[in-house]
């Protein structure tokens, strides 16, 4: 299994959430890129966000966003040399 463009877009949307608070959501406007709109809708269908256009993270969505943001941090960090 590999990351498809759809999955990558979903990961990008999950990385938009501020994990420092549960009181802040996101709104993906209909004028956003179609890929982002579709990815947000899929996250809602899977129960990760509360609204088809974003909203707040569900419990499962928060877990997924933490993992997505941690992975992005790990992959964005300069390689460790020994």
TATA-V335836 format. One record per run of one state. SS is the DSSP state (H for helix, E for strand, - for the rest). FROM is the first residue (numbers start at 1). LEN is the number of residues. If there is no record, write none. Layout:
SS/FROM/LEN ; SS/FROM/LEN
This chain:
-/1/4 ; H/5/10 ; -/15/11 ; E/26/2 ; -/28/6 ; H/34/12 ; -/46/3 ; E/49/3 ; -/52/2 ; E/54/4 ; -/58/1 ; H/59/18 ; -/77/6
